[in-house]
Amino acid sequence: MNYSDFLLMGPECVLVLLLILTFVADFVLQKCTAKVKWFYPLMSAFMLMLVGSTLYTASTETAAVSAFGGFYVATPAVNVMKVILAFGTWIVIIMAQPWLQRTQHLAGEFYMLLLSTLLGMFFMMSSGNFLLFFLGLETASVPLACLVAFDKWKKNSAEAAAKYILVATFSSGVMLYGLSFVYAATGSLYFDQVYNGLYASSYATSTSWLPANALAITGMVFFFSGLGFKISLVPFHFWTADTYQGAPTPITGYLSVISKGAAAITLAIILLKVFQPLVAYWEYLLDIVIVLSITVANLFAIRQSELKRFMAFSSISQAGYIMLAVIGNGPTGVAALTYYVLVYIVANMAVFTIINVVEHNNGGRTDMAAYNGFYQTNPKLSFLMTLALFSLGGIPPFAGMFSKFFVFMAAAQQGSFAAYFVVFIALLNTVISLYYYLLIVKAIYITKTDSPLPTFQSDFNTKCALVVCTAGVALFGICSCLYEWIAAAGID
């Protein structure tokens, strides 16, 4: 083993270093009464270091790098996604600070769990072998279950964690079962060797190609099903609403954007680069799942009266739109997916930041009725909530409209009737999503109530998170250089 290969794992090495520093800081500040107060600026500085280091790596490494014999592979597109996920995690840390202060949780545990799951996502995205992919997936999943159960004295939080860990265990088992079929068909777990084995078996002239292809197709379907649980695609979505509702609001936001973005880009990379010889099979599978995810989630979202469950079904629908980019089967699709995740992070985190501050000032209520007449007492927060919802719905001129346009364009470039049909269904569902997002706007501005939420002042951290997210919603759509940078990385 060449230890100089560790130098090629820049973002992961920085993240491990930050984990160690966080552990040391937690130990040093253990008896400090103002621990939460002092820990927050330290972690903000750490996350800015991570964002800066990942941005430097994404800017300087213009070609794919491989380490440890192909076990670890980092492409420019993956490096860009690491920048986006680190940026999103920084927003989560900002918006979680008021929650940490008022609940008196151990801030060190929260930060270490958050960084641990981000490290797992980094390994998962940079894997060149299914073994490293699975290790990264579990490194991300186990700390997430702990974060979901962080409000351990609340029944809903414990129930949400139980459901999440049970579904995660089941999906991991299904995925491992599928990978065993892939290994049986190709004799390897390395991505490039699996691709070569599938490509060779697809064009073999001997009678032995059929069993190998049958094994590979079965393994691919099981693998897709297992990762579909992580992205909460229909019909693998049943855990999502209960987990989102029971988890602490900052963790719900983290689950809905960071975890989903990492799993989506990983699935896209593996489908396009490993299972490409089986594209005729997984394209139809993906078409069906996308149509079901967008349609079923939108119909169920209309019926929700609890806002976190509402956002859960919204995230299932958004997952369908994210995977729509993969139908394009090329670098344009990867770029559109990455850009969509970036825009989705700022819009969704703006909504969850407002849900978090309203929950704190309204006795823990997160039902939609609590927002009736919200504009009368808190017009600024109402306005920012409306902007974020319009972006999620794809209303111009906000960034969400551009992100949807790019995924539609990427899918349509495939050129088949099935691709056009899926894009058409997605366009119809965009109208449905506009309707249920406007239900919240209606409650804020139109629905009358005798007892609206009292006027309250948002704390400094909430204001910072909202400023960053709102700036992203307003500017990411018109800053063409941002998409060009992402698209240039996706070509490789």
C-alpha angles and dihedrals in degrees: 000000000000109000091199086075087077087070088065090060095070101153093043093048091050090049092050089049090051090050090054092047090049091052091050092047091049090052094047094047094043095114097032111118092209093049096131091047094052096038095059099063089043092054092044089055090047092052092048087053089053093048090048094048094047090047090051091050092048091049098047103036103071094165135049117274126205130200137184095020096309095313089118121038125175119188126188090252091054091048090053090051089051089056090051094048092047088050091050092048089052089056090050091053091051095049093043094057097085090048092051091050097049096043095044092223122166099269093197093060091049094050094045092050090048094050091044093056090046089053089053090052091051091053091045093054094044097047121127093180130052090233093061089042091056093045090051091047093053092043086057097041102049097054088045090059089052090050092050089054094046092113087061096167091058116087094215093054093051091046091049091051092048092052092045096050093045093052091043090052092048093047091048090052092050090048094050090049089054093047089054088059091049090051091048091052098045107019094230143074096207111110097228093046092048089052092049091048093050092045092050094047091049091060100032115128097205123095091247094077096081098063091045092051092045091053092046093048091049091048092048092052092050091046091050090049093051094050090042087067090057092051091041095232118169124291089025095055105092095109095052105081096045093045094047092048096048100041121087109271096248089052091048088055091048091050093048098053116012099040092041093048094052093048092046096053090045093052091047093051094048094046093048100040106027107027095034092118087060094050092121088064105039094045091066091043090051092047092055094046093048094051091047094046096051097040102040093043093050093049092049092045090061090061097051123108096173110081099215091050087046090055090047092061089042089056091050089054091046089052088059091053091048092054090046087079091062091065087072087070096210149068092292089061093051091049092048091049092050093048091047091054091051093052092042091054095057095042097045095043090052089056094046092047090057092044088052095052093043090049089054094049097042105053095268096303117152100167119123092241088068088070095057107127091002090145092062094065105021109029097162095054089043091054093049091047089052093051092051093048091049089052091050089050093050098244114161139274092027124095093255091069092056093046091053091046092054095049090047090050092048092050094045091054088071086076101207127125090244091055092049090048093051091048090050092051090048091052091051090049090052087067090051091049090051088056097054094041087053089055087072091045089051091052091049099047110018112026110091124219135173093221112040122174112288120252111266138173119241116229122247095260093052090051091050092051092048093048092053094045095044091048088053093049091051101038110030091073096054099037097091092180089068094058091042089055091050092045092050090054092048093058090072 
